[in-house]
């Protein structure tokens, strides 16, 4: 089965920077933020409006991967422009370019610079649109990079007001959102099928940028595969102009190209 372009992209990064390349990254404690809500039952609407305030996003982060087979990290620069443009650039030691990925409304491009390999295709492709062969699609990845949880098409219900638990169903999937009852900040999103959780998202260390609540630590755990991706943001700018040249991918004329239509 063909793995998603982003999956290969991330695995490539880890292969180039294994545990021996780790450095002493220290995460500063997040300053306290004001409550996001005044009443817990208002959380779904407030959460949606918070994301709608975001028109652009620039971030510098450490992206790390942990699994039973390997671990490592790279520096990642993220650029997101409403409604649907996402660009990621990964760098290794000494600023060495490793790879880039761009997603537009309908298409994606992945460029592996170390071997001059270029892949493009439709983000709706039934084989390439999956992130680690889960229900996370490339479209959903745009939001996950920003710390925005996986979303169900069904209505949200407040199931447990004491523990701040909201639930929703979408066909065979069940979504469970754990919200801090005091602050209104989303802490965890779990997606299950047939009563079994197969993916978990955790959101930590919130900060407020230009009135937008953003988690500076996002973790995605694939329970069956025992793999975790963590994004530790060190710098974030929101709602600032982004020059298109910052997310332009320049490709050598000798590139090995694979187009998937």
N, C-alpha and C positions, 0 to 999 in steps of 0.2 A: 504494500500500500504506500502511495506517495505521501510523505510527511509534509506538513505545511511549510511555506517559505519561511515564516517566522520561527518555527521550530528548528529548522536546519540552521537558521541564522544564529539563534541562541546557542545551540549545541556547538556550533563552530567557535563561538566566542569562548565558551568554556574549554573547548579543546585547546585553544591557544593560550588560555590563562588558567592553569590549574591551581591547586591549593598553594603550590610553591611560590606563586606570584602574589600572594596576599600581602596587604600592607596594613599598617596600624590605623585603620579608620575608626575614629571615635565619634559617636553620635551624641551631639549636644542635647541636653534635655529640652523638650519643647516647652515654650512659655505657656502658661494657662490661657485659655481662650474663654470668651463669654459664652453663655448658653446659646445654643442654636434655636431652641424652641421655648415657648412658655407653657405649652400643654402637649403631652406626649401624643395625643391623638392627631395633632396637627403635623406630625413628623413627615408623612409621605409627601404632602404638598410643599412643605418648607424645603425638604431635601431636593425635590424636583426644581423648585425655583432657584435654589442655590446653584445648581449646575447650569441653569439657563443664564445666570449672570456671567458665566465664563465665555468669552469670545476668542481669547487666544491664551496660549500657555507655553512658557519656555522653562525648561528645567535642566539642571545638571544633577546626575544621580550616580550612585553605584548600583549596578544590577548584579545580583549574585544568584547562583544556582546551587542547591544542595540536593544530593540524591545518594543512594547507596553505592553508586558507581563512580561519581566524580563530584567535585565542588570547585568553585572558582568565581571570579568576579571581573567585571570590566567597568569602565566609565562610560556612561551613556548620556547623550544630549537629546532631549526630547523637544519637539515643536508640534503644537497642535493649533489648528485654526478652524473655527466654526465654519461650516457645520461638520465637515468630514475629512479634513486633511490631517494626516499624522506622518511625522518624519522622525526617524531614530538614527542616530549616528553613534557608533561604538568605537572607543579608542582603547588601546592597550597601554603598555608601559611606554613612557617617553612620548606620549601623544600619537603613537602609531595607529593609523587608521586600519580598522579591521573590517567593518562592513556598514552598510546603510540600508534602510528600508523606508519606502514611501508608500502611503496608501491614500488614494483619492476616493471619490465617490464610488467608482466601479472597478478600478484597477489597482494592482499593487506592483511594486518593483522592489526586488531585493538584489543588492550588489555586494558580492564577496570580493573585497579588494585584494586579499592575499593570493587568490588564484585567478583573479580577473574573470569571475563567473557572474553572469547576470541572468536573473529569472524574472519574468513578468507574467501576469495572468489576471483573471477575473477574481475579485474577492468573493464572488458567489460560487466559485468553482467547488463542486462537491468533494474534491480531494484536497485542494490546496487552501481552502478557507478555514481550516481547523487549526487551533492552537493546541499542540500536543494531543491531537486526536480526542479532544473533549468537546463540549458544547460551546466553548469560547470560540467565536469566529473572529476574523480579522476586523470586522466592523465593531464588535464588542471590545476588541483590544484597544481601540481608540479611547474608550471611556475608562478602561481598567488602568491605563497609563496615568490617568488623571485622578485615580482613586475613586472612581464612580462605579458603584456595584453593578453586577449583572442584574438585568431587569426582566421581570415577568410581564407578559401582556395582560395578565389577569389583575383584578383589584386586590389591594392590600387590606388585610384585616389585623387589627390589634388583638392578638391572642392572649398575651400575658402582660398586663400593665405594670406589674411589680418588677418584672425583669426586662421590660421593654422589648418584647418579641412580637414582630409582625410576620405574617405568613401570606403566601400567594401561590396559586397554582397556574401552570401553563402546560396544557396537554398532560403529558406523563411526568412532568417535572414539578417539584415543590421547592419554593424559595422560602428561606427563613432568614429574617433580618434581625439582628440583635442590636438594639439601640440603647445607649446609656440614658436611663430615665431622667437623670438630672440635667445633663448637658444637651441631650438630643443628638449626640454625635454617633453615627453608625460605627460600630466596632467590628462586626462580623456579618458576612453573608455566606450562607450554606445552600448548596443546590443538591437535591437528592432525587433519586429515581427508585421507585419501589421501596421506599423507606430507607434507602442506603445513601448516605452523603458521599458524593464522589468528587466534589470540588468545594473548596473553602477559600474565602477572601477575608483578610484581616486588614483593618485600617487603624493606624496609630499616629500619635504625635501630630495632632491637628494644629494648624496655624491659619490665621486669617490674612488673606492677601486681597487688597482692594475690595473688602467686604465679602469675599468668597472664602468659605471654609474648605481647606484642602488638607488631606492627610499627607504627611511627609514621609511616611513609611507605609508601603503597600506590599502585602504578601499574598501570593496565590499558591495554594497547596493542592496538589493532585494526590488524593489519598490512596487510590489504588496503585499508582506508580511510585508512591513514596518520594515525590519530588516537590521541591518548593522553589519558587522564584520570588525574590525580594527586591524591591526598589527603594533605596534610601536616598531621598532627595536632599541635596546640600544647598542648592540655590533654586529659587522659583521666582518667575515674574509672570503676572497674569494681566490680560487686557492691555498689552503693549503692542505697538506695531512690529510686525515681523517681515523683514525684507525677504522676498522670494529667493534671493541668492543664498540665504542661509539654509534652505532646504532643497537646493538643486543638486542632483546627482550627476557628476561628470564621469562618463564611461569611456574607456579606451577603445580605439577603433579595432583593436585586436581581441576584444572581449569574446568569451565563449557565451553564447546566448541561447536561452531556452524560453520560447514564448508558449504559453498555455492558453488557448482560447476557448 
